[in-house]
């Protein structure tokens, strides 16, 4: 009987060692799998951004630019993109469209190191256009508008921009044009 108890205790100790080893391995394996998933997701997101974004409609490139400008240029450095340049000059990455339009870039993701870009001087919005409530069923876009600001003025909620984009079948909601009339759904 004493031999059985010792053998049983030895088996229990071996089992505990195995369980500890498995626990450590599970943790390490989970960590490695998590890192792999994050890397794959990052690669897919960056490929999607490069493939689907950064293009300017041809009609916008053909029109004379209505942005009043004072000539200011920027020399593209290694690793820069229009979003970063826009943040640098305007504090707002979404203004990359104005830079791309000013420089007649058909594909904004294809800028080169050393390329000189003209940085347009954008007018500041007047406070009345930013705060004036929109209570009608339609709205004519003015310079400086965004779907977010229109939604805030229409619904008091910037996240409601998706309602406006959907009601107007906008394929590129971040790109709206001065003078276009938008339907403002009132449901």
Residue pairs with C-beta under 8 A, 6 or more apart in sequence:
50 109
53 108
53 109
54 82
54 100
54 107
54 108
54 109
54 110
55 106
55 107
55 108
56 97
56 100
56 101
56 105
56 106
56 107
56 108
56 175
57 172
57 175
58 106
60 101
60 175
60 177
61 101
61 104
61 106
65 101
65 102
65 120
66 143
66 178
67 98
67 101
67 102
67 120
67 121
67 122
67 123
68 120
68 121
68 123
69 102
69 118
69 120
69 121
70 121
71 118
72 89
72 118
72 119
72 120
72 121
73 116
73 117
73 118
73 119
74 85
74 88
74 89
74 116
74 117
74 119
75 114
75 115
75 116
75 117
76 85
76 111
76 112
76 113
76 114
76 115
76 116
76 117
77 113
78 113
80 111
81 96
81 109
81 111
82 96
82 99
82 100
82 105
82 108
82 111
83 93
83 96
84 93
85 96
85 99
85 117
85 119
86 92
86 93
86 94
86 95
86 96
86 98
86 99
87 93
89 95
89 99
89 119
90 122
94 146
94 174
95 122
96 108
97 108
97 174
97 175
98 120
98 122
99 105
99 117
99 118
99 119
99 120
100 108
102 117
102 118
102 119
102 120
103 117
103 118
105 111
111 117
122 144
123 143
123 144
125 143
125 144
129 142
129 144
129 145
130 149
130 153
131 153
132 153
133 153
133 154
134 150
134 153
134 154
134 184
135 154
136 184
137 183
137 184
137 185
137 186
138 181
138 182
138 183
138 184
139 150
139 154
139 181
139 182
139 184
140 179
140 180
140 181
140 182
141 150
141 176
141 177
141 178
141 179
141 180
141 181
141 182
142 178
143 178
145 176
145 178
146 161
146 174
146 176
147 161
147 164
147 165
147 170
147 173
147 174
147 176
148 158
148 161
149 158
150 161
150 164
150 182
150 184
151 157
151 158
151 159
151 160
151 161
151 163
151 164
152 158
154 160
154 164
154 184
155 163
161 173
162 173
163 185
164 170
164 182
164 183
164 184
164 185
165 173
167 182
167 183
167 184
167 185
168 182
168 183
170 176
176 182
